[in-house]
Amino acid sequence: MALSVPNWPTLIFVYAILSVFTYFSQALYFNPLFLLYGYRFYSIRTIDGLEAFLISKADWRTPAQVYVKFAHRVNGFTFIHGKA
């Protein structure tokens, strides 16, 4: 990431904030603002055995609770849980 900051404390602060968001999101390649909007990140396996990465506002604790009727595709193996 290239930032044009006037001093070292500002640069360190920005990187610290980004590191905290990345750590709590448990995902390296997704916008940390998803955390502020209440999204959670899940690694799931479909009935067909496909492993995928799901971004959702739902709070699932056990596999029996998970039911996704519709999800928007972000890329090959990443989906955002939404309504049809």
C-alpha positions as CSV (number, residue, x, y, z in Angstrom):
1,M,0.0,0.0,0.0
2,A,1.4,3.4,-0.9
3,L,0.5,6.3,1.3
4,S,1.6,9.8,1.2
5,V,1.8,10.8,4.8
6,P,3.8,13.7,6.3
7,N,5.3,11.9,9.3
8,W,6.1,8.5,10.8
9,P,3.5,8.5,13.6
10,T,0.6,8.9,11.1
11,L,2.0,6.1,9.0
12,I,2.3,3.8,12.0
13,F,-1.2,4.7,13.1
14,V,-2.7,3.9,9.7
15,Y,-0.9,0.5,9.5
16,A,-1.9,-0.4,13.0
17,I,-5.6,0.3,12.3
18,L,-5.4,-1.8,9.1
19,S,-3.6,-4.6,11.0
20,V,-6.3,-4.7,13.6
21,F,-9.1,-4.8,11.0
22,T,-7.3,-7.6,9.1
23,Y,-6.8,-9.6,12.3
24,F,-10.4,-9.4,13.4
25,S,-11.8,-10.1,9.9
26,Q,-9.6,-13.2,9.6
27,A,-9.4,-12.5,5.9
28,L,-6.5,-10.8,4.1
29,Y,-8.1,-9.8,0.8
30,F,-11.5,-8.3,1.8
31,N,-12.5,-4.8,2.7
32,P,-12.2,-4.3,6.5
33,L,-15.3,-2.0,6.4
34,F,-17.3,-5.3,6.2
35,L,-16.5,-5.5,10.0
36,L,-18.0,-2.1,10.6
37,Y,-21.2,-3.1,8.7
38,G,-21.6,-6.2,10.9
39,Y,-20.5,-8.9,8.4
40,R,-18.8,-12.1,9.5
41,F,-16.6,-14.4,7.5
42,Y,-17.1,-18.2,7.1
43,S,-15.3,-21.0,5.4
44,I,-18.1,-23.4,4.3
45,R,-18.5,-26.7,2.5
46,T,-21.6,-27.1,0.3
47,I,-23.7,-30.3,0.1
48,D,-21.9,-31.1,-3.2
49,G,-18.5,-30.9,-1.3
50,L,-17.4,-27.5,-2.7
51,E,-15.4,-25.4,-0.3
52,A,-16.2,-21.7,-0.4
53,F,-15.7,-18.5,1.5
54,L,-19.0,-16.9,2.6
55,I,-19.4,-13.3,3.9
56,S,-22.7,-12.9,5.8
57,K,-24.4,-10.8,8.5
58,A,-25.8,-14.1,10.0
59,D,-24.3,-15.4,13.2
60,W,-24.0,-19.1,12.8
61,R,-22.5,-21.2,15.6
62,T,-23.1,-24.8,14.3
63,P,-23.3,-26.3,10.9
64,A,-26.9,-27.3,11.5
65,Q,-27.9,-23.6,11.7
66,V,-26.5,-22.7,8.3
67,Y,-29.0,-22.3,5.5
68,V,-28.2,-20.1,2.5
69,K,-30.9,-19.8,-0.1
70,F,-29.2,-17.2,-2.2
71,A,-25.7,-15.6,-2.3
72,H,-24.0,-13.2,-4.7
73,R,-20.8,-14.5,-6.3
74,V,-17.8,-12.2,-5.8
75,N,-15.2,-14.5,-7.5
76,G,-14.7,-18.2,-8.0
77,F,-15.0,-19.3,-4.4
78,T,-16.2,-16.3,-2.5
79,F,-19.9,-15.4,-2.0
80,I,-21.8,-12.7,-0.1
81,H,-25.0,-13.9,1.6
82,G,-28.0,-11.9,0.4
83,K,-31.6,-12.0,-0.5
84,A,-33.0,-12.9,-3.9
